[in-house]
Each structure stands twice: as structure tokens, then as C-alpha cells.
């Protein structure tokens, strides 16, 4: 079989997510960077060997002074030692026949100090010559929510697996992404990869890999710089899955901060924008909240067949704000069919405004479910936005449930193949109340109208490109 360029770039990356054997070099019981990783892996299903020069045991597991002292083959090494020891450790791993390395140690090119820049280059050349794949340095590696392998500080018992994958150049930020998105927002994550200084494995490798990954539906990418511009553009042309990208360095100050963080060349931001605009699968966002809210809707909802949006709300003011956003984003406010309005009129008080936006006001408890049915059934509607704006006290005082409403949204969205999203305006208690009700039905919840509508627009553009 002839191996293509893409095959070569993704060849051997599986071992980072489901290794047959692991050596943790620099394993320690001391509470510091790498402590949680060491403790988790030594007590996991993954065959793991701790390497430590000074201790006989770590978490009651026998240690080895050198990776070459381990009596079994090692597929993946996680390196946690100080940067002055890394080069020798890499040489030891090559001698052992290690196939992949996650180099979490910092203190290389990101410092801007010439000797550390040169040191990183030397490691890169040695690894390339030996055909060893490396993620890092200056990273926390990977987490796979299906195999439950991690080289970071992830507690899988508190996370939810799903179909959003994360690529982040920043190491610590990758853990924060997971913590906020999965534990805080209950978004389902498939894989998380932090790349650090990218001496070998980079965003191009991982984009190509995730595009073929069966558990990934949407890719989120946090990027500080691209070193292989032409290959990056080529990869974007061949991608089939949507990529939600956040790139910093829009200003001179941001560019300088990037250089001191991962030592990347950020490039011209206008050129990056032009690249993004040429590729229908990639969408640029402005912050992390946009990135994950958009990804959440992409991952959980059907693609719309048009750009006509219906808004259901209990607040005329919020409905009006939604109309402004619909216009700004180049979407259309759906013109409801006369029969749709007639059906809603039959169950609603005379004072309820039933044109789009559908403002049900205080009648929502009795009118929402029949209104949902009518709106979703309307052939003029392609997307449905529900703005939840009910105070906390009736739900807390009378233990009211919104499960029938959410179940109905799920049922109708699947039946008519139309995406829906819920935006909550109110206290944190109210937001968590709605979120808890929506988890079971995989209905996306957020607190920004603009984020939901932005997702509808991007999904429409993506679907249009697929059909074209």
C-alpha cells in the first residue's frame, strides 16, 4: 500500500489515546505537576510503569531508575522531569524503542532564550531521526473520554463523553477547557489535545486525525500560531467536519504575549481571516464562550436546511433583541404561516403576540407545548430559538418541572430535523435548573442570544457547503 502524506502525518497517533504500555518518567507522590496523572494511571487499566531515580516505590508501585530497566516494551512515555534532563531521557526512550512521547516539561523555546531554543531544536532533530512522535514540550498532552486515558488532571467520573474534540496549543488552558465545558456546562467531550511548542505533532496532524475519528463530530481549535502555513491551508481544504477556531494575536500586544507563551510565530491576523473565509468548514469565533456554545449546538443538533429563525419567548424585549441579532448575522426572521398562527390563537389569550417572535408572556405554562408543535411544523421555519425568561421563585416554591417542555423540544427537533437552542435569562440558580433538565435530552443551553444565533448561521453555511 502506498502511504499518502496525510497517512504519514496521522500514522502512529492512536497510541497517544490508547497506549498498550506507559512509562511515567519523573513519577512522584509529591503533590506537584504530574501528581494526579501518576496516581490515576498507576491505578488504571493501562499498564503503567513509574520511573524515578530516588524512590523505590510510587503509590505502592515498584519504580525503575531508567526506562531501559523496565522489563517490558513501552509504547508511550510521559516525561515530567526538569528541562535539563530531557535530552538524555529522550535518548533513553529511543534506545528503549518507545514509539511516542508526551513531553510535558516547560523551559524551552517559549522562554526566548537562545540556548533553550537551540536545546528544543536538538531534541526535535533527534526525535525526527529516530521516527519517534512527540507531543509538546510545554503541554499537558491528551485526554480521551472513551478510552479514559489521560496525561492531564482529568477526573472522568465527573465528566461526560460526547462528540466535541478540543485542540489547544496552550497546556494548562486545555485542562480549563475540559473543566468548564464538560463539568461546568455538561458538554460531551470526545478528545482533548494540548500541543505546547509543537516540535513534532501539531494542529495539522491532529486536524487530519480527528477528521477521521469516529467519536468526533465537531472540532474546536485554540491556536496561537501556524508554522506550516501552506500545509495548514491544504488540510483545511480537505476537512469534512466543522472546525470552530479561536486564534489570538489580533493586536501587537497579543502577538508579544504569544511569543513568550509558546514561542510561536502568530503571523498576520488579516491573512488568517482570509484563509478562514475561503474554507466552508472552518469558522472563527472571538472568545472561549462563543467557541464552546457554538460547538455545543453543532454537536447536538441537526443541520438546518435554511436560515429562517423562529423565536419563542416570554419577554417581548428579549424577542426584540433577538430580532436585531438575526438581522446582524444575516439570518431571516421566519414569516409564520397563517395556519401556525391560527393554531396558537386557539390556545392563547387575546393579548398574546403570536407573530414571530412568539411572545407567550405569562401564558407560557399552558401555551408553550401547543405553540412548540405549531412552530416546528411550519415549513417556513428552519431553526427555533427559545428564550427562557421566567423568575426563579415559582419553580423553587412550587417545585415546578420544565421536563415536558424540554422533552417536546427534543422530540420535535428530531422529527422535523430542525435545530433548537435554549437561552436562559435569569439567576445562576435558574440557569442551572434549566441546564439540569436539558442534560438528559441533549438540548444546548447558554446565556447569550448571539451565540445561539451565530451557531445557526454557521450550521446553515456549513450545510450549504456540503450540499454544494
N, C-alpha and C positions, 0 to 999 in steps of 0.2 A: 504494500500500500504506500502511495506517495503521500508524504506529510505536508500539508499546506502551512503557510505562515501562521494562520490562526491556530491550527492544531499545535504547532510548536509553542506558541505563546501560552496556551492553556494546558499543555502537556505536563502532567505531574502535579497539578494544583489540587486534585482530590485529596491528597494526603494531608493538606492543611486543615481539612474539615472532618476527616475520619481516619486518623492515623492508626496503623497497626501496632505501633510501639512509639513511646515518647521518652526522651531524656530531658529532665529539667536541670540545666547546668547553672548552679547558683541557688539551688533549692535551699530553703531555710524555714525554720519555725518562728523566727523573729518576725514580729508584726511590722512589715515594711512592704515595699513594692514587690509583688510576686507571691506574697504570703497566701492570699486567697486561692490563687491559681494552683500553687503547690498542694495545698490541703485538699482542694477539690479533686484534682487529677489523681493523686495518690489513693484516693478512696472511691474512684470512679470505675467504670467498666473498661477504661483504656489502660493498657499495660504500660505502666509508668515507672521510670527509674530515676531517683534523685541523685544528683552529683554534687558533692560538697567536700572540699579539701579538709575541713576541720572537724566535721561531725561524723560520728559512726552511724547515727540514725536521724531521720527527719520524720516526724509524725509516726514513729514506730516502724518506719520502713528502712531497711539497710541502705546506706549510701555508698557511692563509689567515688574515688578521688579523681577519676578521669573517665570520660565517656568510653574510652577504649577498654576499660576494666569491666564493663558490663558484658555478661556472658552471652547475651542475645543480640540479634540485629536490631538496629534503631532506625526507624523511618523518619522521625521528626524530632528535632532538638529545639527546645525553648531556652534561649540564653538570657540570663538575668545578672551576669557578673559586671563589674566595673569596666569602663571602656578600655582601660589599659591592658586588660586580659583577653579582650575579644579576639584579636588576631590569632593568638595561639589556640584558643578554643575552637575557632573556625577550622584551623588546620587539623586539630584533633578530630573534629566531626568529619572532615573529608577523609581522613585516614580510616575512620570507623565505617565509612560507606553510608553516612547519613544522606538522605535524599532531599530533605527540606529543613530550613531553619527559620524560626521566628526570633529575630534579634530585637529584643525589647529595650536594650541598653541605649541611653542617650549620651550626648557629648561628642558629636561628630560634625558633619558639615554645617549643621544648623547653628553652631557656635560662631561661624565666620572666621575662626582661627585657622590659619593655613595648615598647620601641622595636623589638625583634626580633619580638615578637608582632604588632605593627602592620605591620611590614615584610612578614611572611608573609601577612597578610591582604590587603595591597595586591597582592602577586603573585597571590594566589588570585582576586581580583576582575578583574584584567587578563586572566588566562588564561581565565576563565569567559566574559567578554565576547567574547573572540576565538574561543571554541569550540575551544581547544587542550587536549587531555588531558594531565595531568601526574601522574606517579608521584613521590612524595617531598613535600618535601625530606627530608634526613637519612636516606637509604636507599642501597642498592646496586642497586636496580632488579630486573631479571628475568634468568632463565636458562631456555632451552628446550632440553631434551635431544634433541629430534627435529630441530628446525631448526638446532641448535647455535649459536643466538645468545645472547650474554650481555653484560650490562653490569657483571658482577661478576668476581671472580677464580676462574673455573672452568676446570679442565683436563678437557675432555670425553674425552680419551684414557684417563683414569683413572677414569671414571665409567660407570655402567650406566643406560641408559634403561629406563623401565618405566612404571607407571601410577599412581604416587603423586604428587600435586601438593602443594606447600607454599606457604602464605600466611603471611608473618611480618611483624608490624609493625616488629620490630627489624631494622635493616640488617645489621650485622656478624653477628648471630646466624643470619641466613639462610644466609650462607656456611658457618658452622659446621655447621648442619643438613645441608647438602649434603655437606660433607666427611665428617661422621660417618656419615650414613645411607648414602650411595652408595659412597664409597671405603672406609669402615671396615666397614660391615655388609653391603655389596654389595646394598643395596636399589635397586630400579629407580625412578628419578625421571622424571617427565614434565615438569613445570614448577615453578619456584621464583620466588616474587614477594615482594619486600620493599617495604613500603608507607611506612615512615617516618612523617612527620607528617600524611599523608593530606589535603593541601589540595584534592585532586580525586579521583583514583582511590582507592577504599577497599575494605574487605573485602566489602562488599555487591556492588560491581561485579565483583570477582574471583570471588566465590562463584557469581554468576549466569553468568559467563563459563565457569568450569570445569565447571559442571553440564552445559554443552552441548559441552564439549571432548571429542573422540573418543579422545584418548590419556590421559585422566584417568579412573580408576575410583574412587579414594579421595582425599579432600581432607583435609589436615592444616592446622589453623589455630592459629597462635600470636597471641593477642590481648591487648592491654593496655587497650583501651577502645573503646567504641562511641559515636559521636556522633549517629547516626541510629537511635535505638532502635526506633521503630515500623517503619521500612523494613527494618531488620535482621530483626525478627520475621516480617514479611511474606515476606522472602526465604527464611527457614528453613522456613516452611510449604510453599513451592513447590519446595524442593530434592528431588532424587530420588537423589542419590549420598550415601553416608555421609560425615559430617564428624567428624573426631577433633579436638576443640578443647582447647587448653591456654590458660587465661586466668589471669594473675597478679593481684595486688591483693587477695588474700584477707584480708590484715591491714592495719592502719593504716600500718605501715612499708612494706609493698609498695605501697600507694597513693601514698605520698610519692615512692618511687623511680620509679614510672611517670611522675609529673608532671615529674620532672627529666630523664627519658629521652626521651620523645617528646611531652611536653606534652599527653597525652591525659586525658580525663575517664573514669576507670575505672568509676564507678558502683557501685551496691550489689551486692555479690557474691551475696547471697541471692536478689536479683531475677534475676540472671543464671542462677543454678542453676535457678530456677523456669522460666525461658524454655527452658533446655536440656531439662528434664524433660518439657516439653509437646510436644516435636518428636522424632519417632521416628528421624529421620535424623542427629541430632547427639548426640555422645557426649563427655562431659567426662572428661579424664584429669588426673593430678596432676603429671606431670613429662614431660620430653622422651623418656625411655627408654620409658615407657608409650606415649606418643603414636606413636612410630615402630614399636615392636614390635606394637602393635595394628594399625596401618596396614599393616604388612607382611603379617600374616595375612589381613586383609580383602582386600588386593590380590591375593594369590596363591592363595587357597583358595576352594572352593565354599561357598556359604552352607548352614548346617546346617538340616535340617528338624525338628529337635527339640533338646532341651537335655540329652540323656543322654550322658555322657562316659565313655569307656574310657581307662584309664591302663595303659600298658605300661612297665615299668621293670626295672632290675637291682638296685634298692635298695628294700627294704621301708619304710625310714624315709622316703625321699623320696616314696614312694607314699602313705604316711600323711599327709604334709604336703599333698600334692595333694588328698586327700580333704577336709581341713579347708577348703582354698580353694574347692573345688567347692561345699561347703555354704555358705560365707560369701557366695559370689557368686550364690546362688540357682539353681545348676545341679543336675543329678541325677547321681549315680554310677550308671552303667548296670548293670542286672542282666543278666549274660550268660546267653544261652540254654544249656540243658544240652548241646545238641549242640556248641556252641562250646567248652565246657569239655572235652567228651569228645575232640574233635579235638586239642586241645592236650595232653591227658593221654597220648595215643598217642605223642607225640614227646618228652615231657618226663620227667625223673627224678621219682620219687615225692615228693621233698622240695620240689618247686617249688610255690609258691602260685598257683593259677590262677583264683581268684576275682578280681573287679575290686577293687583294682588287680592286674594280672597281673605278678607278681614273678618274673621268669625267673632272676634271680641269675646265677651263673657259667655256667649252661647256655645263655646267650643266643646264643652263636656258632652253636649247632646248632638252637635252638628259635625264634629270633625270626621267621624268614620264614614258617614254617607258622602261628605264632601271629598274625602280622600278617593273613594271609589269613582266618583264622577270625574274628578280632575285627572286621575291616572288613565281612565278610559278614553279621555278626549284625544282625538287623533292630532289635534293642533299642539299638544303638549309633548315635549321631548325630555324635560328634566323637571324635577319637583324639589323646591326648597321649602322646608318647614321651619319657621322661626318660632321657637318656643319662648314665650314671654309671660309665664304665669308666676305669681308670687309664691314664696315658699310655704307660707302659713297653712293654706288649705290641705296641702299634701302631708305636712308634718302633723297637723292637728287631727285630721280625719283619716290618715293612713290611706289616702287615695292612690290608686295604681294607674300608671300610664301604659302598662304592658299591652292592653288591647290595641292602643294606637300604634305602638311600635311593631307589634305583630302584623298589623294591617299594612303598614308601610313596607315591610319585608315581603309580604305576600303579593302585594300589588306591583312592587318593583320587579319582582321575578316574573310575574305573569305577563306584564306588558313590556318588559325589557327596557325600563326607564330608570335612570339613576336618581336617587334621592339623598338628601343630606339634611341633618338637623343642626340648626344653630341655636344655642341657648343664651338668652339674655337674663341675667339674674345673679344671685349669690353663688358662691362656690358650693354651698350645700345643694342648691338647685341643680347646678351643673353636674355634680357627682351623682345626684339622684337620677337624672336623665341618662347619664353615661352607664350607670349600673344596669338600667333597664334595657339599654341598647346592645350591650355586650353579647347577650345570647343570640340576638338576631343579626349581628354583624352590620349594624346600621351606623354610619360615621357620625360623630358628634364633635362640634367645635364651637368656639365663641366668636368667630369672625365671619360675617356675611360675605366679605370679599374673598375669603379663602375658599368657601364652598363654590361660589360662582366662578372663581378662577379655575377650579378643578373641572367644572362643567365645560368651560371654554376649551381647556387643554384636551379634555377627553373627546370633545367634538372634533377638534383639529386632528387629533391622533386617529380617530376612526375614519375621518375623511381621507387621510393619507393612506390608510390601509385599503380603503375601497378604490382609491385612485390607482 
